[in-house]
């Protein structure tokens, strides 16, 4: 009885610790939220309280009406969805091939893809810039999708290959015995079983492109071509017009679509992330 009570006390203390850590993680978000409804222009650095003296939604009105925020939102959505479709279309088939088929150079190809993905993006900036200039792809969303899809396809292959490895091959063999063709096997058996990994990988690609800053600000030259990351930077680029409450309101609006997507697929997150690391 004493051991059971001690175990319950330890679990309660551990849960309380995790709750405190989660609450501490929410502090910056709460701070940004309060700053976004502040009527001033500073960052709430004065006074003895973090609560603003005057609450207002004027910052949200300004960012939606006076700034091209909706245009930036559309650009980010187009880049994210376009990249996700292309990257997932190639990585799903490639990861299944790497998982199920044994061919010469298979391991070397996987290692080469991992090596290519290990280099920092900034190392390729100059080469990509010159290539885009030769191909007339500067200030082109199509060029950015091409770059994003190429890099995220590698991530998708490695993430989903582990999940395909965890699917018993006996399921496929039984389906073939029942007369299922290769296309039916993939569409009706494999893809439904791999749904958690596919959804999680697609969401992670979506989040990466949504938040990507380096390429978006380097290759987009006009304000109407900016993504949300580039647009938010421009809001703070001018020292004379800088407004932290306005910037905070934009940051809150940027986070809403990703939060909606995350809450819609959260039931797949744990299984999709953990099962992918079962076999490599």
RAVENHU-V204139 format. One record per residue. N is the residue number from 1. RES is the residue in three letters. PSI is psi in radians with two decimals (none if undefined). OMEGA is omega in whole degrees, 0 to 359 (999 if undefined). NEAR is the number of other ideal C-beta (glycine too) atoms within 10 Angstrom. Layout:
[[N:RES:PSI:OMEGA:NEAR] [N:RES:PSI:OMEGA:NEAR]]
//
This chain:
[[1:UNK:-0.71:180:5] [2:UNK:-0.68:179:6] [3:UNK:-0.68:179:7] [4:UNK:-0.74:179:8] [5:UNK:-0.74:179:9] [6:UNK:-0.66:178:10] [7:UNK:-0.72:179:10] [8:UNK:-0.68:179:10] [9:UNK:-0.73:179:10] [10:UNK:-0.72:178:10] [11:UNK:-0.68:179:10] [12:UNK:-0.74:178:10] [13:UNK:-0.72:180:10] [14:UNK:-0.75:178:10] [15:UNK:-0.69:177:10] [16:UNK:-0.68:178:10] [17:UNK:-0.78:180:10] [18:UNK:-0.65:177:10] [19:UNK:-0.73:179:10] [20:UNK:-0.70:178:10] [21:UNK:-0.74:179:9] [22:UNK:-0.71:179:9] [23:UNK:-0.69:176:10] [24:UNK:-0.61:177:9] [25:UNK:-0.41:179:9] [26:UNK:-0.22:182:10] [27:UNK:-0.85:179:10] [28:UNK:-0.64:179:9] [29:UNK:-0.74:177:12] [30:UNK:-0.68:179:11] [31:UNK:-0.78:179:14] [32:UNK:-0.69:179:17] [33:UNK:-0.80:179:14] [34:UNK:-0.67:179:17] [35:UNK:-0.58:182:23] [36:UNK:-0.39:179:23] [37:UNK:0.32:179:19] [38:UNK:2.50:180:25] [39:UNK:-0.11:180:12] [40:UNK:-2.89:180:15] [41:UNK:-0.06:181:11] [42:UNK:-2.90:182:12] [43:UNK:0.62:177:14] [44:UNK:0.74:183:18] [45:UNK:-0.07:181:7] [46:UNK:2.75:179:9] [47:UNK:3.09:183:9] [48:UNK:0.12:181:4] [49:UNK:2.65:178:9] [50:UNK:-0.14:181:13] [51:UNK:2.36:180:10] [52:UNK:2.66:178:18] [53:UNK:-0.54:182:11] [54:UNK:2.16:179:9] [55:UNK:2.43:180:11] [56:UNK:2.69:174:14] [57:UNK:0.27:181:10] [58:UNK:-0.62:180:15] [59:UNK:-0.68:178:23] [60:UNK:-0.66:178:19] [61:UNK:-0.74:181:11] [62:UNK:-0.76:183:16] [63:UNK:-0.52:180:27] [64:UNK:-0.51:186:14] [65:UNK:-0.83:187:9] [66:UNK:-0.37:179:9] [67:UNK:2.65:180:17] [68:UNK:0.82:184:15] [69:UNK:-0.74:182:21] [70:UNK:-0.58:176:12] [71:UNK:-0.74:176:15] [72:UNK:-0.67:178:24] [73:UNK:-0.77:179:17] [74:UNK:-0.75:179:14] [75:UNK:-0.78:180:22] [76:UNK:-0.71:180:23] [77:UNK:-0.73:180:16] [78:UNK:-0.76:179:16] [79:UNK:-0.75:183:24] [80:UNK:-0.84:182:25] [81:UNK:-0.76:179:14] [82:UNK:-0.77:178:18] [83:UNK:-0.74:182:26] [84:UNK:-0.76:182:24] [85:UNK:-0.82:182:14] [86:UNK:-0.81:182:18] [87:UNK:-0.73:181:27] [88:UNK:-0.62:179:21] [89:UNK:-0.60:180:13] [90:UNK:-0.69:186:16] [91:UNK:-0.56:178:25] [92:UNK:-0.85:180:23] [93:UNK:-0.72:182:12] [94:UNK:-0.75:181:18] [95:UNK:-0.62:177:27] [96:UNK:-0.70:178:20] [97:UNK:-0.75:179:14] [98:UNK:-0.52:182:21] [99:UNK:-0.70:190:21] [100:UNK:-0.52:185:14] [101:UNK:2.47:177:8] [102:UNK:1.90:182:7] [103:UNK:2.83:183:8] [104:UNK:2.31:179:7] [105:UNK:0.16:182:8] [106:UNK:-0.92:181:13] [107:UNK:-0.68:179:10] [108:UNK:-0.68:179:9] [109:UNK:-0.73:178:14] [110:UNK:-0.74:179:17] [111:UNK:-0.64:178:10] [112:UNK:-0.72:177:12] [113:UNK:-0.73:178:17] [114:UNK:-0.69:179:13] [115:UNK:-0.73:179:10] [116:UNK:-0.63:181:12] [117:UNK:-0.21:183:14] [118:UNK:-0.35:182:8] [119:UNK:2.44:177:10] [120:UNK:2.56:182:8] [121:UNK:-0.60:187:13] [122:UNK:-0.39:179:10] [123:UNK:-0.45:182:8] [124:UNK:0.05:186:15] [125:UNK:-0.85:185:14] [126:UNK:-0.76:180:9] [127:UNK:-0.76:179:9] [128:UNK:-0.67:179:17] [129:UNK:-0.78:179:15] [130:UNK:-0.69:178:10] [131:UNK:-0.75:179:14] [132:UNK:-0.66:180:19] [133:UNK:-0.66:178:11] [134:UNK:-0.64:182:9] [135:UNK:0.05:180:11] [136:UNK:0.75:180:9] [137:UNK:0.06:176:18] [138:UNK:2.48:183:16] [139:UNK:0.59:181:14] [140:UNK:2.21:177:16] [141:UNK:-0.51:177:17] [142:UNK:-0.69:177:10] [143:UNK:-0.72:179:19] [144:UNK:-0.71:178:26] [145:UNK:-0.70:179:21] [146:UNK:-0.80:180:17] [147:UNK:-0.82:180:19] [148:UNK:-0.80:183:23] [149:UNK:-0.66:179:22] [150:UNK:-0.73:181:14] [151:UNK:-0.70:183:20] [152:UNK:-0.36:176:27] [153:UNK:-0.67:178:23] [154:UNK:-0.79:177:20] [155:UNK:-0.76:181:18] [156:UNK:-0.67:180:25] [157:UNK:-0.83:182:26] [158:UNK:-0.64:182:19] [159:UNK:-0.69:184:22] [160:UNK:-0.37:178:25] [161:UNK:-0.75:178:23] [162:UNK:-0.62:179:18] [163:UNK:-0.73:177:28] [164:UNK:-0.62:177:22] [165:UNK:-0.54:183:17] [166:UNK:-0.21:178:17] [167:UNK:2.11:182:20] [168:UNK:2.31:180:9] [169:UNK:-0.34:179:11] [170:UNK:-0.51:178:8] [171:UNK:-0.75:179:13] [172:UNK:-0.71:180:18] [173:UNK:-0.70:178:11] [174:UNK:-0.66:179:12] [175:UNK:-0.68:178:16] [176:UNK:-0.64:177:14] [177:UNK:-0.62:179:8] [178:UNK:-0.04:175:9] [179:UNK:0.19:180:7] [180:UNK:2.35:176:16] [181:UNK:3.08:181:10] [182:UNK:-0.74:180:9] [183:UNK:-0.76:177:8] [184:UNK:-0.67:180:13] [185:UNK:-0.76:182:17] [186:UNK:-0.80:186:16] [187:UNK:-0.74:187:12] [188:UNK:-0.32:183:12] [189:UNK:-1.03:188:17] [190:UNK:-0.89:183:19] [191:UNK:-0.74:175:13] [192:UNK:-0.66:179:9] [193:UNK:-0.58:182:17] [194:UNK:0.21:183:24] [195:UNK:-0.79:180:14] [196:UNK:-0.80:181:20] [197:UNK:-0.68:180:26] [198:UNK:-0.76:181:22] [199:UNK:-0.79:181:18] [200:UNK:-0.76:179:23] [201:UNK:-0.74:179:28] [202:UNK:-0.72:179:22] [203:UNK:-0.70:179:20] [204:UNK:-0.64:174:18] [205:UNK:-0.75:179:26] [206:UNK:-0.78:181:23] [207:UNK:-0.70:180:15] [208:UNK:-0.86:182:17] [209:UNK:-0.65:180:28] [210:UNK:-0.66:183:20] [211:UNK:-0.03:185:16] [212:UNK:2.35:186:24] [213:UNK:-0.72:191:13] [214:UNK:-0.97:180:12] [215:UNK:-0.68:183:24] [216:UNK:-0.66:181:25] [217:UNK:-0.33:181:16] [218:UNK:-0.72:187:17] [219:UNK:-0.15:175:22] [220:UNK:2.08:189:23] [221:UNK:-0.43:185:11] [222:UNK:2.65:183:7] [223:UNK:-0.65:181:13] [224:UNK:-0.19:178:12] [225:UNK:-0.12:184:19] [226:UNK:2.63:168:21] [227:UNK:-3.11:180:29] [228:UNK:-0.66:179:27] [229:UNK:-0.81:178:20] [230:UNK:-0.66:179:21] [231:UNK:-0.72:179:26] [232:UNK:-0.60:176:22] [233:UNK:-0.70:180:15] [234:UNK:-0.52:178:14] [235:UNK:-0.51:182:19] [236:UNK:0.08:185:14] [237:UNK:-0.48:183:9] [238:UNK:2.05:181:9] [239:UNK:-0.43:184:6] [240:UNK:-0.40:180:4] [241:UNK:0.24:184:10] [242:UNK:2.30:179:12] [243:UNK:1.92:180:20] [244:UNK:-0.67:175:21] [245:UNK:-0.69:177:26] [246:UNK:-0.76:178:24] [247:UNK:-0.70:180:20] [248:UNK:-0.68:177:23] [249:UNK:-0.72:178:27] [250:UNK:-0.71:180:25] [251:UNK:-0.69:178:19] [252:UNK:-0.72:180:18] [253:UNK:-0.62:179:19] [254:UNK:-0.61:185:21] [255:UNK:-0.41:187:15] [256:UNK:-0.86:180:9] [257:UNK:-0.71:181:16] [258:UNK:-0.67:178:15] [259:UNK:-0.70:179:9] [260:UNK:-0.81:179:9] [261:UNK:-0.76:182:16] [262:UNK:-0.79:181:14] [263:UNK:-0.47:179:9] [264:UNK:-0.50:185:11] [265:UNK:0.22:186:14] [266:UNK:-0.48:180:10] [267:UNK:-0.33:178:11] [268:UNK:-0.18:190:16] [269:UNK:-0.85:185:15] [270:UNK:-0.89:182:11] [271:UNK:-0.64:181:15] [272:UNK:-0.61:182:24] [273:UNK:-0.67:184:16] [274:UNK:-0.70:183:14] [275:UNK:-0.46:179:19] [276:UNK:-0.30:180:24] [277:UNK:0.22:182:11] [278:UNK:-0.82:182:11] [279:UNK:2.45:176:13] [280:UNK:none:999:9]]
//
